Amino acid sequence: MAEAIASPAVTSTPAIAVPVSLPVRAVLPWAAFAGILMLVALYFVGAEQGALSVFAGSDVHEWVHDGRHLLGFPCH
């Protein structure tokens, strides 16, 4: 019993978190793809009507109507 009392206490050191590095070559294609999707979405919400319209009629305008107001695009 005397030996158990005399032994030094075991202290644990906290684990250090190492950040994960992401190479730019792995992220760049996905970032470009996401950017193109955002530009297409912005086109349909903001400019799909009138002289620049790709689709005839006002169907796309009606589908994204609330999004236009949310983003501040005037439509009527």
C-alpha positions in Angstrom: 0.0 0.0 0.0 2.9 2.3 0.7 4.1 1.8 -2.9 0.7 2.8 -4.4 0.7 6.1 -2.4 4.3 6.9 -3.4 3.8 6.4 -7.1 3.5 9.6 -9.1 0.1 10.5 -10.4 -0.5 10.0 -14.1 -1.4 13.2 -15.9 -2.9 13.1 -19.3 -2.1 15.8 -21.9 -4.9 17.2 -23.9 -5.0 16.2 -27.6 -4.1 18.9 -30.0 -6.4 19.2 -33.0 -4.6 19.4 -36.3 -6.4 21.2 -39.0 -7.1 19.3 -42.2 -5.5 20.9 -45.3 -7.5 20.8 -48.5 -5.6 21.2 -51.7 -6.8 23.9 -54.1 -6.8 21.4 -57.0 -9.4 19.3 -55.2 -11.7 22.2 -54.3 -11.4 24.3 -57.5 -13.6 22.2 -59.8 -16.4 22.0 -57.2 -16.2 25.8 -56.5 -16.4 26.5 -60.2 -19.4 24.2 -60.6 -21.2 25.8 -57.6 -20.4 29.3 -59.1 -21.9 28.3 -62.4 -25.0 26.9 -60.7 -25.4 30.2 -58.7 -25.1 32.3 -61.9 -27.7 30.2 -63.7 -30.0 30.5 -60.7 -29.4 34.3 -60.5 -30.2 34.6 -64.2 -33.5 32.7 -63.8 -34.5 34.7 -60.8 -33.3 38.1 -62.0 -33.4 38.3 -65.8 -35.7 35.7 -67.2 -38.3 37.9 -68.7 -38.7 40.4 -71.6 -36.1 40.6 -74.4 -33.6 38.4 -72.6 -35.9 35.5 -72.0 -34.8 32.0 -73.0 -38.3 30.5 -72.6 -41.4 32.0 -74.1 -44.2 33.0 -71.8 -44.1 33.9 -68.1 -43.9 30.5 -66.6 -40.4 30.9 -65.2 -41.2 34.3 -64.0 -44.1 33.0 -62.0 -42.1 30.1 -60.6 -39.4 32.4 -59.2 -41.6 35.3 -58.4 -41.2 35.3 -54.6 -37.5 34.8 -55.0 -37.3 38.0 -57.1 -38.9 40.0 -54.4 -36.7 38.4 -51.7 -33.6 39.3 -53.6 -34.8 42.8 -54.4 -35.4 42.5 -58.2 -38.3 44.6 -59.4 -40.8 42.7 -61.5 -44.0 44.7 -61.6 
